[in-house]
Amino acid sequence: MSWGQSMRPAGASAAGADGLAAEALRTGDPSLVVDAVIEYRRVLAQGPTRDERARIEQNLGAAMCLMGQQEADPVQAAAAFELARRHLETALLARTREDAPQAWALIQANLAIVHLSIHRLTGTPVEAMAGHIALDGAQEVFRQLGDASAMDWTASIRMHLLKAVDRRRTAR
């Protein structure tokens, strides 16, 4: 995948970026992920409110993670994962567990996916452990909220973390 320029018009909107990201997930089209990232960055440049900024940072982090997963060049993938981590950590500054538990848990689960992706790329055990730690809090919140689908999702992420660690161990 290349880091090309978007051909989208200059009027940036979070809804437009969300639509691009959703379409990218549905179709697997890497160019739509790039367009979504560019659109999210344009919206951030417009100075959104604190809550909107947190939501955009969260979605931008998820999009950057997807971009890294689609990237064939390991250096570019690592850079995308690092940006994903930064955006998600920025979102956590505004969406705390106390003030917005569900949003906080979603960000933590996405952060766990970033850690999983970095572990798959580098084999660094600390990344797998960080993924498990992020999931611990997320699963607790989802359990308290009674959100069965989110609990299933985080259980799936944990299963992928465990399998990734096992694969690394048996490959040695």
C-alpha positions in Angstrom: 0.0 0.0 0.0 1.3 3.5 -0.7 0.8 6.6 1.3 -0.8 8.5 -1.5 -2.8 11.7 -1.6 -6.5 11.7 -1.3 -8.6 13.1 -4.2 -11.5 14.0 -1.8 -12.7 17.6 -1.6 -11.3 20.0 1.0 -14.5 20.2 3.2 -13.6 17.7 5.9 -16.2 16.0 8.1 -16.0 13.4 10.8 -19.1 11.7 9.3 -17.3 11.6 5.9 -14.3 10.0 7.5 -16.4 7.5 9.4 -18.1 6.5 6.2 -14.8 6.0 4.4 -13.5 3.9 7.4 -16.7 1.8 7.4 -16.4 1.2 3.7 -12.8 0.3 4.0 -13.6 -2.3 6.7 -16.4 -3.7 4.6 -14.5 -3.9 1.3 -10.9 -4.3 2.6 -9.9 -1.5 0.2 -6.6 0.0 1.4 -7.0 3.3 -0.5 -10.2 4.0 1.5 -8.3 3.6 4.7 -5.8 6.2 3.5 -8.7 8.5 2.5 -10.3 8.0 5.9 -7.0 8.8 7.7 -6.6 12.0 5.6 -10.1 13.0 6.3 -9.8 12.5 10.1 -6.6 14.5 10.1 -8.4 17.3 8.2 -11.2 17.3 10.8 -8.6 17.4 13.7 -7.0 20.5 12.0 -10.4 22.3 12.2 -10.2 22.3 16.0 -13.1 20.0 17.1 -14.6 20.1 20.6 -12.9 18.0 23.3 -15.4 15.1 23.1 -15.4 15.2 19.3 -11.6 15.3 19.2 -11.5 12.2 21.5 -13.8 10.3 19.2 -11.8 11.3 16.1 -8.5 10.4 17.8 -10.1 7.0 18.6 -11.3 6.4 15.1 -8.0 7.6 13.6 -6.1 5.2 15.9 -8.2 2.3 14.6 -7.7 3.4 11.0 -4.0 3.7 11.5 -3.9 0.2 13.0 -5.8 -1.1 10.0 -3.4 0.7 7.7 -0.5 -1.0 9.4 -2.1 -4.4 9.2 -2.5 -3.9 5.4 1.1 -2.6 4.9 3.6 -4.9 3.3 6.6 -2.9 4.3 7.5 -3.7 8.0 9.0 -0.3 8.6 5.8 1.5 7.3 3.7 -1.0 9.3 5.6 -0.2 12.5 5.2 3.5 11.9 1.4 3.1 11.3 1.1 1.1 14.5 3.1 3.7 16.5 0.8 6.4 15.2 -2.3 4.3 16.1 -1.0 3.9 19.6 -0.4 7.6 20.0 -3.9 8.5 18.7 -5.6 6.0 21.0 -3.5 7.2 24.0 -4.5 10.8 23.2 -8.2 9.7 23.1 -7.8 8.1 26.6 -6.8 11.5 28.0 -10.4 12.8 27.3 -12.3 9.5 27.7 -11.5 8.2 31.2 -12.8 5.1 32.8 -14.7 7.2 35.3 -16.2 9.7 33.0 -16.9 7.5 29.9 -16.5 3.9 30.8 -17.8 2.3 27.6 -15.8 4.7 25.3 -12.7 4.1 27.5 -13.2 0.3 27.2 -13.5 0.5 23.4 -10.3 2.5 23.2 -8.6 0.0 25.4 -9.7 -2.9 23.2 -8.5 -1.1 20.1 -5.2 -0.4 21.9 -5.0 -4.2 22.6 -5.3 -4.8 18.9 -2.5 -2.4 18.2 -0.3 -4.2 20.8 -1.3 -7.5 19.1 -0.3 -6.2 15.7 3.0 -4.9 17.0 3.7 -8.2 18.7 3.0 -10.1 15.4 5.3 -7.7 13.6 8.2 -7.7 16.1 7.7 -10.7 18.4 8.2 -8.4 21.4 6.7 -10.1 24.4 6.1 -6.8 26.2 3.6 -5.8 23.4 1.6 -9.0 24.0 1.6 -8.3 27.8 0.5 -4.7 27.2 -2.4 -6.1 25.0 -3.5 -8.3 27.8 -3.4 -5.5 30.4 -5.5 -3.2 28.1 -8.0 -6.0 27.7 -8.3 -6.7 31.5 -9.9 -3.3 32.1 -12.0 -3.3 29.0 -13.5 -6.7 29.8 -14.3 -5.7 33.3 -16.1 -2.6 32.1 -18.0 -4.5 29.4 -19.0 -7.2 32.0 -20.3 -4.4 34.4 -22.3 -2.9 31.5 -23.6 -6.3 30.5 -22.5 -5.8 26.9 -22.3 -9.4 25.7 -21.1 -8.6 22.1 -18.3 -6.4 23.4 -17.3 -9.1 25.9 -17.2 -11.6 23.0 -15.1 -9.2 20.9 -12.6 -8.7 23.7 -12.4 -12.5 24.3 -11.6 -12.9 20.7 -8.8 -10.3 20.9 -7.4 -12.1 23.9 -7.6 -15.5 22.1 -5.6 -13.9 19.2 -3.0 -12.6 21.6 -2.6 -16.0 23.2 -2.3 -17.7 19.8 0.3 -15.1 18.7 2.4 -15.7 21.7 2.1 -19.5 21.3 3.2 -19.2 17.7 6.2 -17.2 18.6 7.2 -19.7 21.3 6.9 -22.8 19.0 8.7 -21.0 16.1 11.8 -20.7 18.2 
